[in-house]
Amino acid sequence: MSLSIVIPILNEDKNLEILHKKIILNIKKKINYEIIFVDDNSDDNSISILEKISENNKKTKYILRKKIRDLTQSCFLGIENAKYGNILIMDGDLQHDPSNLPLLIQKYFQKKADILIGTRNFKKKIKGLDIYRFYTSKILIFLFNFFFGFKTKDPLSGFFIFKKEIYTKNKKKLF
């Protein structure tokens, strides 16, 4: 089992070391993995922290994106630079709890899924998610499930794992 964890970030200097430690604590030793942080030209202390993290951990690297800030393009750049055929995307702001990684990864490989979407916990207040965004997310999730016939609690979560070949085959259609 192998996995590239892609984490797009912007001004997350307060979270990077905590997130990195939690990811490493929660990754099973039998998984070959790499962690790729893609910094979208932060103007805080993120780059110096990423330099330190990557110097101390050979499985971790970072990419500095100096173009116009764009979350999607940061994800694409991370995927393009991933060495493994399974990609896990997660936010760098601790909205996605790394303690959920073992279950997400286990279910993905066990079910031989093409894609598996994790969910944020909507029962508690999420850091950075105000009441407007909370209810907007709830409505969008209902509509997404209703119109597309899916059963997912958070299709827009940004916390998912998929086969890299899906991206490779469809990248000309993505923007």
C-alpha positions in Angstrom: 0.0 0.0 0.0 1.3 3.4 -1.0 -0.1 6.9 -0.6 0.8 10.5 -1.3 -0.8 13.0 1.1 -1.2 16.4 -0.6 -1.9 19.3 1.7 -2.6 22.7 0.1 -1.8 25.5 2.5 -1.9 29.3 2.8 -0.7 31.1 5.9 -0.9 28.0 8.2 2.3 28.6 10.2 0.4 28.0 13.5 -0.9 24.5 12.3 1.9 23.0 10.3 4.0 21.3 13.0 0.9 20.1 14.8 -0.6 18.7 11.6 2.6 17.0 10.5 3.1 15.3 13.9 -0.5 14.1 14.0 -0.3 12.7 10.5 2.8 10.7 11.3 1.3 9.4 14.5 -1.8 8.2 12.6 -0.2 6.7 9.5 0.3 2.9 9.7 3.8 1.7 9.4 2.9 -0.8 6.7 2.0 2.1 4.3 4.6 3.7 2.1 3.7 7.3 2.2 4.9 10.8 1.4 3.5 14.1 2.6 3.5 17.0 0.1 2.7 20.5 1.4 1.9 22.9 -1.4 2.2 26.5 -0.2 0.2 29.0 -2.2 2.7 31.8 -1.5 2.0 32.4 2.1 3.1 35.7 3.7 3.5 34.3 7.2 6.2 32.0 8.5 4.9 28.8 6.8 7.9 28.4 4.4 10.5 28.4 7.1 8.5 25.9 9.1 8.1 23.7 6.0 11.9 23.9 5.4 12.5 22.7 9.0 9.9 19.9 8.8 11.2 18.6 5.4 14.8 18.7 6.6 13.9 16.5 9.6 11.6 14.0 7.7 12.6 12.5 4.4 9.0 11.5 3.6 7.9 15.1 3.7 8.5 17.8 1.1 7.0 21.1 0.2 6.4 23.0 -3.0 6.1 26.8 -3.1 3.6 28.0 -5.7 4.3 31.7 -6.6 1.5 32.1 -9.1 -1.9 33.6 -8.4 -3.3 31.9 -5.3 -5.6 29.1 -6.2 -6.5 26.2 -4.0 -7.4 23.9 -6.9 -4.2 24.6 -8.8 -2.2 23.9 -5.6 -3.9 20.5 -5.3 -3.2 19.8 -9.0 0.5 20.7 -8.5 0.7 18.4 -5.5 -0.9 15.5 -7.4 1.4 16.1 -10.4 4.4 15.8 -8.0 3.1 12.8 -6.1 5.1 9.6 -6.6 2.4 7.2 -5.5 -0.7 6.1 -7.3 -3.1 6.8 -4.4 -3.6 10.4 -3.4 -5.1 11.8 -0.2 -6.1 15.4 -0.1 -6.6 17.2 3.2 -6.7 20.8 4.4 -3.8 22.3 6.3 -6.0 24.2 8.8 -6.8 21.2 11.1 -10.4 21.0 9.9 -9.7 17.4 8.9 -8.6 15.5 12.0 -5.6 13.3 11.2 -6.9 10.7 13.8 -9.4 9.8 11.0 -6.7 8.8 8.6 -6.4 5.2 9.6 -10.1 4.5 9.1 -10.2 6.5 5.8 -7.2 4.7 4.4 -8.4 1.3 5.7 -11.8 1.7 4.0 -10.3 2.9 0.8 -7.9 0.0 0.4 -10.3 -2.6 1.8 -13.2 -1.6 -0.5 -10.8 -1.1 -3.5 -12.6 2.2 -4.0 -11.8 4.7 -6.8 -12.6 7.6 -4.5 -13.6 7.9 -0.8 -14.7 11.1 0.7 -14.2 11.9 4.4 -16.4 14.2 6.3 -16.0 17.0 8.8 -17.9 16.6 12.0 -21.0 18.8 11.6 -22.2 18.1 15.1 -19.6 20.4 16.6 -18.5 23.9 15.7 -15.6 23.7 13.2 -12.8 26.2 13.5 -13.2 28.7 10.7 -16.7 27.7 9.8 -19.1 30.4 10.8 -22.9 29.8 11.2 -23.6 31.0 7.6 -21.1 28.6 6.1 -22.3 25.8 8.4 -25.9 26.0 7.2 -24.9 26.7 3.6 -22.9 23.5 3.6 -25.8 21.6 5.1 -28.1 22.8 2.3 -25.5 22.1 -0.5 -24.9 18.6 0.8 -28.7 17.9 0.8 -29.0 19.2 -2.7 -25.9 17.3 -3.9 -27.2 14.0 -2.5 -30.7 14.7 -3.8 -29.8 15.6 -7.4 -26.9 13.2 -7.8 -28.3 10.3 -5.8 -25.2 10.0 -3.6 -25.1 9.2 0.0 -22.4 11.4 1.4 -22.4 13.7 4.4 -19.8 16.2 3.1 -19.0 16.0 -0.6 -17.3 19.4 -0.5 -15.1 18.5 2.5 -11.7 18.7 0.8 -10.8 15.5 2.7 -10.7 12.6 0.2 -8.6 9.8 -1.2 -8.6 8.6 -4.8 -6.6 6.9 -7.5 -4.1 9.2 -9.2 -5.1 7.7 -12.6 -8.5 9.4 -12.3 -6.8 12.7 -12.2 -4.3 11.8 -15.0 -7.1 10.6 -17.3 -9.2 13.7 -16.7 -6.8 16.5 -16.1 -7.7 18.3 -19.4 -11.3 18.5 -18.2 -10.4 19.9 -14.8 -9.9 23.6 -14.0 
